[in-house]
Amino acid sequence: MLDPENPPRIFLSYTRKDSANVKELYQKLKQAGYHPWMDIEDILPGQDWEQVLIQAINDAVFFLACLSTNSIDHRGVVQQEIKHALQVWRRKLDDDIYFIPVRLNDCQVPEALAKFNWLDLFQEHGFSRLLAALRTQMERLGYVRKIVLRSRPVDDLSDEMVKVRLREMDFFDFYMNWMGRGIKHQYEIVERNYEKLVLDHTTDLIWQQGGLEKDINITDAEAYVQKLNDNKFAGFTDWRLPTLEEAMSLMEPKKNEQRLFIDAVFHKAQRGIWTADKELSGVPWFADFFRGGSYYGVDYNDFYVRAVRSIQSLI
């Protein structure tokens, strides 16, 4: 998990003709919990822009040289930014990831930058590869705190055990831990075999963006997940019901526009989802995003399904 009080700064270098594409990258990085820096967003009126640029490059943890057919052979501020960033790079350790050429389209990388392995943002999984590179360096620098959640289901999960774990993890539960702040997710929507998935880089879990759009009992829920695996949903055969801990990691302390306690990156149909955990009496637990809490109910109650799997390998 990224420290929300100290997100790593990422300097975005680009030519004006690419402003729209880079602004989109800026927003995606921001949503992923980073602190992207872009001149048109971050230089204030009246500031000495040249001095601000130099200071921003010096302070950045990463420098992204956004390249395109518009920027190749372009003379101006971009070249000055790159020149200064290369000076900063020379002071880094040999295996540090700092200077990343990012191709916005199929352009030729300047010879001076060819020593760096570049990234094709316009290709499938381009942004995922960028996040992977950023995370690798941030783990080295101590910026990233991974959250490891229990994936093995249990059949004796008491109220008290749930309450203690919710507080330990600072997960929000309207009734059991209403002061919980939840966790800062790094969500990314990807498509595999025409199916939309949500990657959470904070917990290394992959979720169905939607799931089953009708409520069913727990027996049918287990059968639904088995069918996902039989049909190799999104190309995988290891889908499962989440543990309560995994399901509650999705709970947000504030309602979204659909009035659910979950990030709007997920579909709204699944107002409450089954988990693989059972209470002492043998009835299953579920996470209720409408009421904002964790509950257990008799096995003939009907809820929705959002299957999950561990990331392991996606690209």
C-alpha positions in Angstrom: 0.0 0.0 0.0 1.3 3.5 -0.8 1.7 5.9 2.1 -1.1 8.4 1.4 0.9 11.0 3.4 4.0 10.6 1.3 3.1 9.4 -2.3 6.1 9.1 -4.6 6.4 12.0 -7.1 6.5 11.2 -10.8 7.7 13.9 -13.2 5.9 13.8 -16.6 8.0 15.2 -19.4 6.1 15.8 -22.7 5.6 18.1 -25.6 2.5 20.3 -25.7 0.9 18.4 -28.7 0.7 15.4 -26.4 -1.0 17.2 -23.5 -4.3 15.3 -23.8 -2.6 11.8 -23.7 -0.3 12.8 -20.9 -3.2 14.3 -18.9 -4.9 10.9 -19.1 -1.8 9.2 -17.8 -1.6 11.9 -15.0 -5.1 11.0 -13.9 -4.5 7.3 -14.0 -1.4 7.6 -11.9 -3.2 9.8 -9.4 -6.0 7.2 -9.1 -3.4 4.6 -8.5 -2.2 6.5 -5.4 0.9 8.3 -6.9 1.8 12.0 -7.0 2.3 12.7 -10.8 3.7 16.1 -11.6 2.7 17.9 -14.8 3.6 21.5 -15.5 0.1 22.6 -16.6 -1.3 21.2 -13.4 1.3 22.0 -10.9 3.1 25.3 -11.8 1.3 28.2 -10.1 0.8 31.6 -11.8 3.7 33.9 -11.1 6.2 31.2 -10.3 9.6 31.1 -12.0 8.7 28.1 -14.2 12.3 27.2 -15.1 13.3 27.0 -11.4 10.1 25.1 -10.6 10.8 22.5 -13.3 14.4 21.9 -12.1 13.2 21.5 -8.5 10.4 19.2 -9.5 12.8 16.9 -11.4 15.2 16.9 -8.5 12.4 16.0 -6.1 10.9 13.3 -8.3 11.3 9.6 -7.5 10.6 8.8 -11.2 11.0 10.7 -14.5 8.8 9.6 -17.3 10.0 10.8 -20.7 6.7 10.7 -22.8 7.8 10.2 -26.4 5.8 10.3 -29.6 6.0 11.3 -33.2 5.3 14.8 -32.0 8.3 15.0 -29.6 11.0 13.3 -31.6 13.5 15.9 -32.8 11.5 18.5 -31.0 13.6 21.4 -29.7 12.7 23.2 -26.5 11.9 22.7 -22.9 11.4 18.9 -23.2 15.1 18.4 -24.2 16.2 20.6 -21.2 14.1 18.4 -18.9 15.5 15.2 -20.3 19.1 16.6 -20.1 18.7 17.5 -16.4 16.9 14.2 -15.6 19.9 12.3 -17.1 22.2 14.2 -14.8 20.0 13.1 -11.8 20.0 9.5 -13.1 23.8 9.4 -13.1 23.7 9.9 -9.3 21.5 6.9 -8.8 22.5 3.3 -8.1 23.1 1.1 -11.1 20.0 -1.0 -10.6 17.7 1.9 -9.7 14.6 2.5 -11.9 14.3 6.3 -12.3 14.3 7.3 -16.0 11.6 5.6 -18.0 11.0 6.4 -21.7 7.3 6.0 -22.3 6.2 5.7 -25.9 2.7 7.2 -26.5 2.7 5.8 -30.1 4.9 3.9 -32.5 7.8 6.4 -32.6 11.6 6.0 -32.7 13.4 6.3 -29.4 16.3 8.8 -29.6 19.7 7.1 -29.6 20.6 8.9 -26.4 17.8 7.2 -24.5 18.1 3.7 -26.2 20.1 2.4 -23.2 16.9 2.5 -21.1 14.3 -0.2 -21.7 11.3 1.8 -22.9 7.6 1.2 -22.3 4.9 1.2 -24.9 1.9 2.8 -23.2 -0.3 2.3 -26.3 0.1 -1.5 -26.2 -2.2 -3.9 -24.2 -1.1 -4.0 -20.6 1.2 -1.0 -21.1 -0.1 0.8 -18.0 0.2 -2.5 -16.0 3.8 -2.8 -17.0 4.4 0.8 -15.9 2.9 0.1 -12.5 5.0 -3.0 -12.1 8.2 -1.0 -12.8 7.2 1.7 -10.4 6.3 -0.8 -7.6 9.6 -2.6 -8.1 11.6 0.5 -7.3 9.2 1.7 -4.6 9.6 -1.6 -2.8 13.4 -1.1 -2.8 12.9 2.4 -1.4 10.4 1.4 1.2 7.4 3.3 -0.2 5.2 0.3 -0.6 3.4 -1.6 2.2 1.8 -4.7 0.8 -1.3 -5.9 2.5 -1.4 -9.7 2.8 -4.9 -11.0 3.4 -6.0 -14.5 4.5 -7.0 -16.5 1.5 -7.7 -19.9 3.2 -11.4 -20.1 4.3 -12.2 -21.1 7.9 -15.4 -22.7 9.3 -15.2 -21.3 12.9 -15.1 -17.6 12.4 -16.8 -15.9 15.4 -18.1 -12.4 15.8 -15.3 -11.6 18.2 -12.6 -12.9 15.8 -14.0 -10.7 13.0 -14.2 -7.7 15.2 -10.6 -8.0 16.3 -9.3 -8.5 12.7 -11.3 -5.6 11.4 -9.6 -3.4 14.0 -6.2 -4.8 13.3 -6.6 -4.1 9.6 -8.4 -0.8 10.1 -11.2 -2.1 7.8 -14.5 -0.2 7.9 -17.6 -1.9 9.2 -20.6 0.2 10.0 -21.4 -1.8 13.1 -18.2 -3.5 14.2 -15.6 -0.9 13.4 -17.2 2.3 12.2 -14.0 4.3 12.8 -12.1 2.1 10.3 -10.5 4.1 7.5 -10.2 1.2 5.0 -7.1 0.8 2.9 -5.7 2.8 0.0 -6.2 0.6 -3.0 -4.3 0.7 -6.3 -7.1 -0.4 -8.6 -6.6 -1.0 -12.3 -9.3 -2.2 -14.7 -8.0 -4.8 -17.3 -9.7 -6.9 -19.9 -9.0 -10.5 -20.5 -10.9 -12.6 -23.1 -13.5 -9.8 -23.3 -14.1 -9.9 -19.5 -13.5 -6.9 -17.3 -11.4 -7.5 -14.2 -10.2 -5.3 -11.4 -6.6 -5.7 -10.2 -5.8 -4.5 -6.7 -2.1 -3.9 -6.6 -2.3 -3.2 -2.9 -3.5 -6.7 -2.0 -2.4 -8.6 -5.2 -5.9 -9.8 -5.8 -7.9 -9.9 -9.1 -11.7 -9.5 -8.8 -14.5 -9.7 -11.2 -15.5 -6.2 -11.9 -19.1 -7.3 -11.8 -20.0 -10.9 -11.0 -23.3 -12.7 -10.9 -26.1 -10.2 -11.4 -28.8 -12.1 -9.5 -28.8 -13.2 -5.9 -28.5 -16.9 -5.1 -27.9 -19.2 -2.1 -24.5 -20.3 -1.0 -24.7 -23.7 -2.7 -25.5 -22.1 -6.0 -22.8 -19.6 -5.4 -20.2 -22.3 -5.1 -21.5 -24.0 -8.2 -21.3 -20.6 -10.1 -17.6 -20.3 -9.2 -16.9 -23.9 -10.3 -18.6 -23.1 -13.6 -16.3 -20.0 -14.0 -13.3 -22.3 -13.6 -14.7 -25.0 -15.9 -15.2 -22.3 -18.6 -11.8 -20.7 -17.9 -13.4 -17.3 -17.2 -11.0 -14.6 -18.4 -8.5 -17.4 -19.1 -8.1 -18.6 -15.5 -9.2 -21.7 -13.6 -8.5 -20.7 -10.0 -11.4 -18.4 -9.2 -12.9 -18.8 -5.7 -15.2 -17.2 -3.3 -13.3 -14.6 -1.2 -12.6 -15.0 2.5 -14.4 -12.5 4.6 -11.1 -10.7 5.2 -10.7 -10.3 1.4 -14.3 -9.2 0.9 -14.1 -6.6 3.7 -10.9 -5.1 2.2 -13.2 -3.7 -0.5 -15.4 -1.9 2.0 -15.1 1.9 1.9 -16.0 4.2 4.8 -18.1 6.4 2.5 -20.8 5.5 0.1 -20.3 5.9 -3.6 -22.7 7.5 -6.1 -24.7 4.3 -6.2 -25.0 4.5 -2.4 -22.8 1.5 -1.8 -19.8 1.3 0.5 -17.4 0.2 -2.2 -15.3 1.9 -4.9 -17.3 2.8 -8.0 -14.7 0.9 -10.1 -16.9 -2.1 -9.3 -20.4 -2.7 -10.8 -23.3 -1.7 -8.6 -25.4 -4.9 -9.0 -23.5 -6.9 -6.4 -24.8 -5.1 -3.2 -23.7 -8.0 -1.0 -21.4 -10.9 -1.7 -20.9 -14.4 -0.4 -17.6 -15.4 1.2 -16.1 -18.8 1.8 -15.9 -18.4 5.6 -18.4 -19.8 8.0 -19.5 -18.8 11.5 -19.3 -21.3 14.4 -22.8 -22.6 13.7 -21.8 -23.4 10.1 -23.6 -20.6 8.3 -21.6 -18.5 5.8 -20.4 -15.0 6.2 -21.1 -12.3 3.7 -20.1 -8.7 3.0 -22.9 -6.3 2.6 -21.9 -3.2 0.7 -25.4 -1.6 1.0 -25.4 -1.7 4.8 -21.6 -1.4 5.1 -20.8 -4.4 7.2 -20.1 -8.1 7.6 -22.8 -10.5 8.6 -23.6 -14.2 8.7 -26.9 -15.7 7.8 -28.7 -18.9 7.2 -27.6 -20.8 4.2 -30.8 -20.3 2.3 -30.4 -16.5 2.3 -29.7 -15.1 -1.2 -26.8 -12.8 -2.0 -24.5 -12.1 -5.0 -21.2 -13.4 -6.1 -18.0 -11.6 -7.0 -15.2 -14.1 -7.5 -11.6 -13.5 -6.8 -8.1 -15.0 -7.5 -4.6 -14.1 -6.5 -2.6 -12.2 -9.1 0.3 -14.6 -9.5 0.6 -13.8 -13.2 -1.6 -11.8 -15.5 0.7 -10.5 -18.2 
